[in-house]
Amino acid sequence: GAVVSQHPSRVICKSGTSVKIECRSLDFQATTMFWYRQFPKQSLMLMATSNEGSKATYEQGVEKDKFLINHASLTLSTLTVTSAHPEDSSFYICSARLPPGGADGYTFGSGTRLTVV
Amino acid sequence: DAKTTQPPSMDCAEGRAANLPCNHSTISGNEYVYWYRQIHSQGPQYIIHGLKNNETNEMASLIITEDRKSSTLILPHATLRDTAVYYCIVRLGRYQGTSYGKLTFGQGTILTVHP
């Protein structure tokens, strides 16, 4: 089935530095990808929608200058957390919209646990 | 997308059926009921979806009431590995054009399967 590979699975960074998270569709082309954030014991919250070759659409309250999203190819979307602070520590998950065919419209990456110290 | 209501938590004995309810009283005629689950520290996993008829696959069964205002996900023989958060989401189906939009997750039901 369609697989989305997300890396790294875990990252620890110092406060003030930037961290890049990659999300790759391995056997299909993903024109649309979604980025979610999940705090402990909470549900997934959609941060932004990225479309290949165009600017990402951010949800209300999400700082686009802090969470930079690039979707330069049909198989790769990246999320860069800039000038990270401890409150950015969270579980980040990407999702790709599947092309026609198959059981469902979305597949998810395995997530990235970001810890900012 | 229509809002859903699920119990915050449920318990189930290993080997027994787990029945997870979901209310979606504002569902519209062209919206499907989707179920996903999230095992701790992993991305969500698709389970099953349906429109009107009951559905079954290798993972679970989905029972949708005739008025479509509620549904039940059934895991017929729960195992310890089924312990997860289960999300019921109502949305447009994937073949309804490119506007079927994003997934909005509620709080879900924490299912704990115990020995």
Chai-1 contact restraints between the chains, C-beta under 6 A:
chainA,res_idxA,chainB,res_idxB,connection_type,confidence,min_distance_angstrom,max_distance_angstrom,comment,restraint_id
A,F34,B,K102,contact,1.0,0.0,6.0,A-B,restraint_1
A,S43,B,F105,contact,1.0,0.0,6.0,A-B,restraint_2
A,S43,B,Q107,contact,1.0,0.0,6.0,A-B,restraint_3
A,L44,B,F105,contact,1.0,0.0,6.0,A-B,restraint_4
A,L46,B,K102,contact,1.0,0.0,6.0,A-B,restraint_5
A,I93,B,G43,contact,1.0,0.0,6.0,A-B,restraint_6
A,D104,B,Y46,contact,1.0,0.0,6.0,A-B,restraint_7
A,G105,B,R94,contact,1.0,0.0,6.0,A-B,restraint_8
A,F108,B,G43,contact,1.0,0.0,6.0,A-B,restraint_9
A,F108,B,P44,contact,1.0,0.0,6.0,A-B,restraint_10
A,G109,B,G43,contact,1.0,0.0,6.0,A-B,restraint_11
A,S110,B,Q42,contact,1.0,0.0,6.0,A-B,restraint_12
A,S110,B,G43,contact,1.0,0.0,6.0,A-B,restraint_13
A,G111,B,G43,contact,1.0,0.0,6.0,A-B,restraint_14
